[in-house]
């Protein structure tokens, strides 16, 4: 069974990790990497988690036993203990409350699983084997690191800055796509990103040479859509 890939915004979302060992430490780092607010509840918490808490106000530690009320208001829950009965109990409680839950190394008790990912700024690439082969997804992640460079993160930020303006100036989707393709090509072909003036010139060139909608081409041809499709089927296009 393949898992559906879905990206969610965890910024300032309350997430709970139950457990304080090495596995919990890894999950803490992942959630904080996406700006979540994380609470770790465990009777004992590792020094590595304590070290992060000393540097990041988004991480809170509560050294105590878990209580049912701890689930209230959580965006998601991660269970990282070695008590199978307890893990099952928390998983059931989360499912009853419609809270996404991940029980580490027990896929049957999970309503979601973590992916192997690469992150450069807001640009994120992720892989999942649907829990079958973490080694394979880690291999793919390492390969993706070779492609997903810091510069691509900068290009993504640049396009995000111009997106609203391009949409406002060019209502035609095909024209907008050509603008962003030109920005991408320039960025990849040069050591630097295009300047504001250069991007404005790219937009102007596209605006001055508008794409003719296909519906207008059909209308001007004098043929019906079916007739044009029949003609195109008979003609070999190089």
Steps between C-alpha positions, in 0.01 A plus 500: 500500500648832392464796735355826367762779493363807678684808623352684800592826673626432852607856576413575865293179517495312831661160451555238769781246527464232767840357584839652568760275339701499178200439273307782666804723451495437123129581478553818704755620246269428206199681646705801610647517149148589386438757777259292707457554874603171658430363846695195617342299781706222657615387841859538383627723220836465326771764526476558123135604529586720799772667298255589223247632753767732637540659158148485352196646675272292276596188697354437846590207725271350763659217697197313623255226413266545204138595568204469263445876517843553339344420161264798505573756229787310338557524125676163504648251744814286487532203735860388556499259794585130530171416676281334235184502711542869578573579135180321397303691762622841380446404136138407571442822693640707213286319244190558712584872511595515129855604585770377257729261687833336425611207713869453428588162345139377516336591171168330578443747783585803284254724320796678336868425443805721459681532168868540421536858383734769377430864587649818359309799634135445409587248227442146625546167323383183674497124443300220658519124454166469685694357790657215302859612458641795699845419360370558146337833584820613673693407185258705288522789746879504474475498120254789513743701714730505198227670297317711758773757557476820707477695174173325412363613835596857409333465158184373668496801734553737207210351303282518809576871535390566141209257478219739598628777272535268200148364553366856518676611180456180298158336546585233239644191671717403203662844496569486873659160458732636231606785729593266783673262258709795379588597857597141578712466185681826569567398860638159403711634213664774706685522830257764622123534510327751269470854636170680548556691175574181308186330631289803410644482148410129475143580605480793256618287207236239577230765545589665167478162321184344642417136440194452281246279681441168318126570497567812290718300262213256447255783445721673241572174313141449395517134607325333789705351784427147375610591147827651626572194712440276198740711291766491775469121520580474129791744504837395640628782716881523512 
